[in-house]
Amino acid sequence: MKIILASDENYFMYIYISVLTLFESNRSQEYSVTYIYQDVKRDKIRYLIELGEKYGRVVDVVEFVMPKEYEALPSFASSKTTYAKFLFASMFPDDDEVLYLDPDTLVMAPLDFLMSIDMGENLIAGVTECLPYYHKEASKMQEGDQYINGGMVLCNLKKWRAESFEKKALERLKDTSRNLNYDQGILNELCSGRIKILPPKYNVLAEVFEFRSSQKIKRRYGFKEYYSQQDIDEALADPVIIHFTGFLYGKPMSRKCTHPYASFFWKKIEECPWDVKFTDKDIDMKRRIRKWTLHHMPFLFYLFLEDILDIRRKWNLTRR
């Protein structure tokens, strides 16, 4: 299987650590790694290639050039490499399936299960996202539709080609009169009804670490169906892929990040062949208030606070 990561220079540190943990946790598996980059210094790319050589792996590097049709689209986190996933079918014509990983992930265990999944008629596979209902609305999806997090996505490129997925994606992205809802929302929208749901341990979100309860997650996000508590417990005890989604923790390139695996990330940075600069950026005041409320007030009070904030969030997402 081909494993693909993409970023600009701002997220290269995360890329390096993600690939390092991938190599460490999957020493005997058969896979290849491709890094799609934009505006990354050559010495940084060389570090990644040398990391592959250290583990007897080849890291293919591909510079991402935005097609003209995408030039008017907004950048997310200053990078447009996030759009590369919509072009996978043509970028990698010899692959029937690929595994995409976000830069801010840790691969903690072998990926044998992901490499052996039968996708059937499904276009993508992933882990259920922890987001309120209005994100589905923004993606023109129904309340009961499956909606996955975009940080780990199995892509059925064979089906994508057969059904002209890339053309549909390009047309959808060009239609800026409709809310983009970011690349994740569009991916879910285009694949709606043909999304395979995987166990949460294959993309453990920060929300899962914070709530630690299937029932609390269901109540917070209004899910009628969600993973069992056993699934959540297994994800917490034996995670395969960890995703630093931020939530109430922040990102681990800040020394003030409170994610349970931030210290693991910091330890891995010691293996980097260049000096790494951290920030002291704290989570914003609103998130600190939410976190304090969750930890010190009754859960119903926390839910009430989030419901109030969701009114504004929904407006910001759907105001186009």
N, C-alpha and C positions, 0 to 999 in steps of 0.2 A: 504493500500500500504506500501511496505517496502522502506524506504529511506536509502540509503547507502552513507557513506563517508569513505575516506581512506587516510592515511598519515603515515609518520614517525614522529619522535620527532620534526624535524625542522618545520613542519607545524601544530603541535598540537594546537598552540595558535589560528590559524585560524579555526581549527575544533571546538574548544570550543565556539568561538563566533558565528560560523555558526549554531551550534546546539542550542545555547541559543536563537538566533533570530527565529529559526524554532519553538521552543517551545512557545515563546512569541506570535508569529503571528498565530499559529495554535493550539489553546487551546482546541477546541471542535472536531476537525477532527479526524478520525480514521486512524492511521498509526503507524508503528513501525520504530525504528531507529537502524541501525547496523553500528558500527564503525570497519573498518578493519585497523589494525595497524601493524607497523613493527618497532622494536627498540624504543618503547616508555616506559618510566618509569612507574612503577605500580601506583605510587602516582598520576601521571597525569591522568591515566585511571580512577582511583577512583574518581577524581574530576568530570569527565564526567558522571560516573554512578550516583554520588550524585546530579548532575544537573538534571538528569532525574527524580530522586526521588522527587526533589523539585517541579517538574511540574507534578507529578503523571505519569511519563513515565518510561518505561524500555529501557535502552540502552544496546543492545547486543554488546559484543566486541568479535572480531575474530582476532586471530593472523595470519598474512599472511606469509605463508611459500612458497617460490618460488619452483615450480616444477622443476625437473632437466632439463627439456626441455628449461626452461627460463634462466638458470644460466649464459649463455654467453651473454645475452642481456644487453645493456647499461642501467644505471640508469638515470632517469630524475629528476633533482633537488635532487640528492643523494638518491632517494627512488625508489624502484621497486613496490611499492603498486599500482602505476598507471596501472600495468598490470593486477591487480585483476579483473577489469571489464570484461576482456575476459573470466573469469572463473565463472561469476555469475550464469550461467545456472546450473552448477554442485554444486556450493557452496550453492545455495538456491533452492533445488529441489522442494519445495512446493510453490514457487511463480511463477505466470505467467507473472507478470510485476513488475519491480522495477524502482525506481527513483534514479539515481546517481547524487550527487552534489560534485563539487570540494571543497576542504577545504576553499579556499578564496572567499566564497560567503556569502551574507547576505540574509536571507529570511524575506522580509518586509511585506508580506501579506499572506492571506490564499492560500493554494495550491489546493483548491477544483477542479479547472479546470484541473490541471495536473492529479489528481486522478481519473478523470472521462472520460479521452480521450479514444476514440475507435481507437486502433492502426490498426485494419484491417490486411492487409498483410504487413504492414510496420515493419521493424526490429527495428528501432530506431526512436526517435523524438527529436527535439531540435531546437535551434535558429540559424539562418544563421550566419556563422563566417565572421569576417572582415579580410580577408587575400587576397593577390594578387593571380592571376590565377595560378602561378606556383606551389602552394601548391596542387591544384587539379592534375596538371601534375605529381607531385611526388607521388600522390596516384593513378595514372593510371586512372584518371577520365576524363570525357569530360568537356569542358568549361561550358556547360549548366547544368551539374549535380548539385544537391543540396549538400551542404557541410556545416555541422553544427559545432558549437563550442562544445568542449567536457566537458565544465564545468557544464552543466545540460543536462542529457541524460535520456530519458525514454527508457527502454530496454524491448523489447517484448520477454521474456524468453521462452514463449511457442513456438514461431516460431524459436527461436534460437535452441531449442532442436530438433524440427522436422527437421531442416535443417543442423544439425551437425555444428552449428556456431563455437563452441569451438574448434573443430578439425581443421576447416579451419583457425581460428585465430592462433592456435598454429603453423600450417604449415607455415603460412605467416610470423609469427614472427621469426621462425627459419631460414627463408631464408634471411640471412643478406647480400646476394649478391644484393638484391634490397633495395633501400632507405627506411628506416623505416618511415621517415616523422612523427616520434613520434606516440604515441598511438592514438591520435586524428585522424591523417591522415589515419592510418590503419583501424580504426573503420569506417570512412567514406568510405574508399575503399571497405571494405567487405560488407557494407550495401548499396552501390551505387545503385540508382534506387528505393530503398525502404526506403526512409527517409522522415518522415513527418515533415514539417516545422511549427513551433509554433510562436506566436507573440513575438516580441523582448522584451516585458516587463517581460518575464519569464526567461530571462538571459541577463540583460542589461550590455553590454560590455563597457569597458572604452572608446573605440572608439566612441560609440554612445554619451556618455556624452561630449566628446571633440568636435566632429564635429556638433552634434545637427541637422544635415540636411541630409535628405535622398539623395538629389541630390549630395551633397559633398561626401558622402560615396560611392555612385555609381561611381562617377568620380575617386575617389582615388583608388578603388579596381577593377575598370573595370567591374562592374556588369551590365548586360543587364536588369536584373530584381532584384528588391529589395523591401523592405517594403515601404509603403507609408509614407508621412510626418506625416499623422495622427497617424500611428502606432508608429513612432519615438516620437512624442509629448506625446503620452499616456505612452510610456515606461519611458520617462523622468519625467513626472508628477506623475505617479502612478506605480513605479516599483514593481514587485513581488519578483524577485530575482536579486540581484546586484552581479556582478562578477568583482573582482579586477584583471583584466587582465594586469594591468601595463601600457602598451602603453606609453604615455608621462607623466604619473603621478607617477609611482613607486608603491611600495606596502605599505600598511598602517602600517606594523610593523616598518617602518621608520618614524620618526617625520617629515621628509622632503617630505613625500607623499602629493601630491596636489589633489588627487581624491576628488570629491565633497562629498563623504560619508566617507572620512577618519576620520573626527571629530566624526561622529556617531560611527564608529568602536572604536575609542579611548575612547569614553564615555562608551561603553559596556565593555571594558577591566577593568574598575573600579569595575565591579561586579565579577571579577575573584577572587578565593580564594587563590591566590598565587601572589607573586611579579613578575611583568612582566618587562622585560628589552627590551627597544626599541633600535633601531640603529639610527644613523644619516646619513645613507647611502643615497646619492643623486642619481638621475638618471645620467647615464653616459653622457659625453660631447656631444656625437653624438645626443642623444635624446634631450638634452637641445637646441642644435642648431636647430633641427627639430621643437621643440615646439616654439622657438622664431620665426622661419620662418613662421610657421602657424599663429601665433598671430600678426605678424608685417609686413608681406609681402603679396603681392597679392596671392590669392589661387593658381593661375596658376604657380607661382614661387615655391610654396610649392610642388605642384604636380611634377614639373620638378626635384626638389631635391629628392623626394621619388623614382621617376623613375630611377634616377642615382643609388641610393642606392639599388634598387631592382635588378640591374644587379649582384651585389656582393652577395646579399641574395640568389638569385636563384642559383648561382654557388655553394654556401655553402650547399644548400639543396639537389642539384641534382648531386653533383660531384662523388658520388660512382659509 
